[in-house]
Amino acid sequence: MARCAQADHRIRLGHLRQLVLDQNDLLVGRRERRDDRRHENTRCRVQRRTLKHREEMPGASRRQQHTRGASQANHLIPRLGPRCLDQITDEDIQQLKAGLADRHRKTVNNVLTVLCNVLRVAVKWKVIAVMPCAIDFYKVQNLLAPFYEFEEYERLIEAAGKIDTPSLVAILLGGDAGLRRGEIVALRRIDVDLRRRQLKVEVNDWKGIVDTPKSGRGRVVPLTETLFEALTKNRHLRGDRVLTLGDGSPVPGHTLRDWVERAQRRAGLEATGNVHILRHTFCSHLAMRGAAPKAIQDLAGHQHLSTTMRYMHLSPSERERAIGLLNRRGAHGTMAAHDGAARASS
């Protein structure tokens, strides 16, 4: 009870609500306890002193900061908000995992990452002495990303073209250029260079938050013939973006999903409204056509090559080249043909 009575002297996750609402600011401070001489070095509580949270996440985009804030608002604060930071135990972590048992393991890991970062920063800023608990993450297996086969994608393009030009452009920006959903709705008319037949991906619109793409850097994507023709036909003066509503306002994410779902239904495909499957289709088709992993990484804007390698098992050229190496080996595993030719030439 005595410890609870001194709760105002300690930092709680509930006090980090400002971090949830505005990821730029984390209110941290110190105060000495005067009612207990045995504890001169006091624990900390939240005060009106602002420290830039971006300094701890210099590479985080506004979308990533908003996502981390949502993890606290939806999962951490409801479960651990009343708990002091230095009182979070291993049992609390297990209960947190149990409460998220119906979520995907990757989602659970994202929530645990946010909590781990909060505790790590608290230790770094000497708000608490040590990490109060151990946080173990789940092992997540990289599953095969869903994508459309060539024939299915052709049907989808044909169906979108019969609906209207904006629907066709939206489908092609995902399937022929590999843009993410936020990059599709944020693409500006000035980003499209029809003379050079290429487009620049420099901005991302995620729930109204306009920032850099997910990887943190832009990229240039050449236009396919089909996408070039669709963009040429889609030229307008209603707004500064490629895809707009009738009044020139930006296309919301849910509207884009509706466009995709309508095209899927008309093409006889499962009508999920999933926009990201178009990006998976883009990367998968490049791999199936024998594109190099580095080229796919650059075109898709993957930050890590390991992300691109998820698609490379689809590449027949990579498999054939690997097996071709075995055709050149000798009885003892040496490159017999190559070595014999080298000796003959000498």
C-alpha positions in Angstrom: 0.0 0.0 0.0 2.9 2.3 0.8 4.3 1.8 -2.6 1.0 2.5 -4.2 0.7 5.7 -2.1 3.9 6.9 -3.7 2.6 6.2 -7.3 2.9 9.8 -8.3 6.6 9.6 -8.0 7.0 7.0 -10.7 6.7 6.8 -14.4 3.8 4.8 -15.7 2.9 3.8 -19.2 -0.4 5.6 -18.7 1.6 8.8 -18.4 3.1 8.2 -21.8 -0.2 9.0 -23.5 1.4 12.2 -24.8 3.8 10.0 -26.7 0.9 8.2 -28.2 -0.8 11.3 -29.3 2.3 13.2 -30.4 5.4 11.0 -31.1 7.6 14.1 -31.1 7.4 14.6 -27.4 8.1 12.3 -24.4 7.5 14.0 -21.1 10.1 12.9 -18.5 11.4 14.3 -15.3 12.7 13.7 -11.8 11.5 14.4 -8.3 12.9 13.5 -4.9 10.8 11.7 -2.4 10.7 13.8 0.8 8.7 11.5 3.0 11.2 8.6 3.2 14.8 9.4 4.2 15.8 5.9 3.4 15.4 6.5 -0.3 17.3 9.7 -1.2 17.7 8.6 -4.8 14.1 8.7 -5.9 12.3 7.2 -8.8 11.0 9.3 -11.6 7.7 10.6 -12.7 6.4 12.5 -15.8 6.8 16.2 -15.6 6.4 19.1 -18.0 9.8 18.8 -19.6 9.9 18.0 -23.3 12.5 15.8 -24.9 12.4 15.1 -28.6 11.5 11.5 -29.2 12.7 11.8 -32.8 16.2 11.9 -31.4 15.8 8.3 -30.3 14.3 7.3 -33.7 16.1 9.4 -36.2 15.2 7.1 -39.1 11.6 6.6 -38.2 9.0 8.1 -40.5 5.9 9.8 -39.3 3.9 6.7 -40.3 6.2 4.5 -38.2 5.9 6.9 -35.2 2.1 6.9 -35.6 2.1 3.1 -35.7 4.2 2.8 -32.6 1.9 5.3 -30.9 -1.1 3.2 -31.9 0.5 0.1 -30.4 0.7 1.9 -27.0 -2.8 3.3 -27.2 -4.4 0.0 -28.3 -2.4 -2.6 -26.4 0.2 -1.3 -23.9 -1.6 1.4 -22.0 -4.9 -0.5 -21.5 -2.9 -3.5 -20.1 0.1 -1.9 -18.4 -0.9 1.8 -18.1 -1.3 1.8 -14.3 1.9 -0.2 -13.8 5.1 1.7 -13.0 7.9 1.2 -15.5 10.2 -0.3 -12.9 7.5 -2.7 -11.7 6.8 -4.4 -15.0 7.7 -8.1 -14.5 8.2 -11.1 -16.6 4.8 -12.3 -15.6 3.3 -9.0 -17.0 5.0 -9.7 -20.3 3.5 -13.2 -20.4 0.1 -11.9 -19.6 0.5 -9.3 -22.4 1.3 -12.1 -24.8 -1.7 -14.1 -23.6 -4.0 -11.1 -24.2 -2.7 -10.9 -27.8 -3.0 -14.6 -28.5 -5.6 -14.0 -31.2 -3.2 -11.6 -33.1 -0.6 -12.6 -35.6 2.9 -13.2 -34.1 4.3 -10.4 -36.1 1.8 -8.0 -34.6 2.6 -9.2 -31.1 6.3 -8.7 -31.8 5.6 -5.1 -33.0 3.9 -4.4 -29.7 6.7 -5.9 -27.7 9.2 -3.9 -29.7 7.5 -0.6 -28.7 7.5 -1.6 -25.0 11.2 -2.7 -25.2 12.1 0.6 -26.8 10.3 2.6 -24.1 12.1 0.7 -21.4 15.5 1.0 -23.2 15.1 4.7 -23.6 14.1 5.0 -19.9 17.3 3.2 -18.9 19.4 5.4 -21.3 17.9 8.6 -19.8 18.5 7.2 -16.3 14.7 7.3 -15.6 15.0 3.7 -14.3 18.2 1.9 -13.3 17.9 -1.3 -15.3 15.5 -3.2 -17.6 12.9 -4.5 -15.1 12.0 -7.6 -17.2 13.1 -9.8 -20.0 11.2 -9.5 -23.4 11.4 -12.5 -25.6 10.0 -12.2 -29.1 8.2 -14.9 -31.2 9.9 -16.5 -34.1 8.1 -15.5 -37.2 8.3 -17.6 -40.4 8.4 -15.7 -43.7 5.4 -17.1 -45.6 5.0 -17.0 -49.3 3.4 -13.7 -50.3 0.2 -14.1 -52.3 0.3 -12.9 -55.9 -1.6 -13.2 -59.1 -0.6 -15.6 -61.8 0.1 -14.0 -65.2 -3.3 -15.0 -66.6 -5.2 -13.7 -63.5 -3.3 -10.4 -63.6 -4.2 -9.9 -67.3 -7.9 -10.5 -66.4 -7.7 -8.0 -63.6 -6.2 -5.4 -65.9 -8.8 -6.0 -68.6 -11.6 -5.7 -66.0 -10.2 -2.5 -64.6 -10.0 -1.0 -68.1 -13.7 -1.7 -68.6 -14.6 0.1 -65.4 -12.8 3.4 -65.9 -9.3 4.9 -66.4 -8.6 5.8 -62.7 -9.3 2.1 -61.7 -6.9 0.9 -64.4 -4.2 3.4 -63.4 -4.5 2.3 -59.8 -4.2 -1.4 -60.7 -1.2 -0.8 -62.9 0.6 1.4 -60.4 0.6 -1.5 -58.0 1.1 -4.4 -60.5 3.3 -2.7 -63.2 5.3 -0.3 -61.0 5.2 -2.0 -57.5 3.9 1.0 -55.6 2.5 0.6 -52.1 -1.1 1.7 -51.3 0.1 4.9 -49.8 2.4 5.6 -52.7 -0.4 5.1 -55.2 -2.7 7.6 -53.6 0.2 10.1 -52.9 1.6 10.0 -56.4 1.7 13.5 -57.9 1.4 14.6 -61.4 4.8 16.2 -61.3 6.3 12.8 -60.3 5.3 11.3 -63.7 7.6 12.0 -66.6 5.9 10.8 -69.7 8.7 12.1 -71.9 11.3 9.9 -70.2 8.7 7.2 -69.5 9.4 7.0 -65.8 7.9 8.0 -62.5 9.4 9.0 -59.2 8.2 7.6 -55.9 9.0 10.2 -53.3 6.0 10.5 -51.0 3.6 8.2 -49.2 0.1 9.0 -47.9 -0.8 6.8 -44.9 -4.1 7.7 -43.3 -3.6 11.4 -44.2 0.0 11.5 -43.0 2.1 12.5 -46.0 5.8 11.5 -45.6 8.6 9.7 -47.3 8.1 6.1 -48.5 8.4 3.3 -46.1 12.0 2.7 -46.8 12.8 6.3 -46.1 14.1 7.0 -49.6 12.7 7.6 -53.0 13.2 5.6 -56.2 12.6 5.9 -60.0 10.6 3.3 -61.8 10.4 3.0 -65.6 6.9 2.8 -67.1 5.7 -0.3 -68.9 3.9 0.3 -72.2 0.5 -0.5 -70.6 1.1 1.9 -67.7 2.4 4.6 -70.0 -0.8 4.5 -72.1 -3.0 4.5 -69.1 -1.2 7.5 -67.5 -1.4 9.4 -70.8 -5.1 8.8 -71.0 -5.6 9.8 -67.3 -4.1 13.3 -67.6 -6.3 16.0 -65.9 -6.1 19.3 -64.1 -8.4 18.5 -61.1 -5.6 18.4 -58.5 -1.9 17.9 -58.0 -2.2 14.1 -57.6 -2.5 11.5 -60.3 -5.6 9.9 -58.8 -8.3 12.2 -57.5 -11.9 12.3 -56.8 -14.4 14.2 -58.9 -13.8 17.4 -56.9 -10.0 17.1 -57.2 -9.5 15.9 -53.6 -7.1 13.1 -52.9 -8.3 9.5 -53.1 -8.7 8.0 -49.6 -7.3 4.6 -48.9 -10.7 3.0 -48.5 -11.8 4.3 -51.9 -8.7 2.8 -53.5 -9.7 -0.6 -51.9 -13.2 -0.2 -53.3 -11.7 0.3 -56.8 -9.6 -2.8 -56.5 -12.4 -4.8 -55.1 -14.7 -3.8 -57.9 -12.1 -4.8 -60.5 -11.4 -8.1 -58.7 -15.1 -9.0 -58.7 -15.5 -8.1 -62.4 -12.4 -10.2 -63.2 -13.9 -13.2 -61.4 -11.2 -13.1 -58.7 -11.7 -13.2 -54.9 -13.0 -9.7 -54.1 -10.9 -8.8 -51.1 -9.9 -5.2 -51.9 -6.3 -6.1 -51.1 -4.1 -3.5 -52.8 -0.8 -4.9 -51.6 -1.2 -8.2 -53.5 -0.5 -6.0 -56.6 2.9 -5.2 -55.2 3.6 -8.8 -54.5 2.5 -9.6 -58.1 5.0 -7.0 -59.4 7.9 -8.5 -57.5 6.9 -12.1 -58.2 6.5 -11.6 -61.9 10.0 -9.9 -62.1 11.5 -12.9 -60.3 9.7 -15.4 -62.5 11.0 -13.5 -65.6 14.6 -13.9 -64.3 15.2 -10.3 -63.0 18.2 -9.9 -60.7 17.5 -9.6 -57.0 19.3 -6.2 -56.8 17.2 -4.9 -59.6 14.0 -6.0 -57.9 15.1 -4.4 -54.7 15.8 -1.1 -56.4 12.5 -1.1 -58.3 10.4 -2.1 -55.3 12.2 0.1 -52.8 13.0 -2.7 -50.4 15.2 -1.4 -47.6 16.8 -4.8 -47.1 17.8 -7.4 -49.7 16.4 -10.1 -47.5 12.9 -8.8 -48.2 13.5 -9.2 -51.9 14.9 -12.7 -51.5 11.4 -13.9 -50.4 10.5 -13.8 -54.1 13.6 -15.4 -55.6 12.5 -19.0 -55.2 10.2 -18.2 -58.1 13.0 -17.4 -60.4 13.7 -20.3 -62.8 16.9 -18.6 -64.1 18.4 -18.7 -60.7 17.6 -22.4 -60.2 18.8 -23.3 -63.7 22.1 -21.3 -63.3 22.7 -23.1 -60.0 22.1 -26.5 -61.4 24.2 -25.6 -64.5 27.2 -25.3 -62.2 26.9 -29.0 -61.5 27.2 -29.8 -65.1 30.7 -28.4 -65.2 32.1 -30.3 -62.3 34.5 -33.3 -62.7 34.5 -36.6 -60.9 36.1 -35.1 -57.9 33.9 -32.0 -57.8 36.4 -29.8 -59.7 35.5 -27.6 -62.6 36.8 -30.2 -65.1 35.8 -28.6 -68.3 37.0 -25.2 -67.3 40.4 -26.5 -66.0 40.9 -28.7 -69.1 40.4 -25.8 -71.4 42.7 -23.7 -69.4 45.5 -26.3 -69.6 45.0 -26.7 -73.3 45.3 -23.0 -74.0 48.6 -22.9 -72.0 
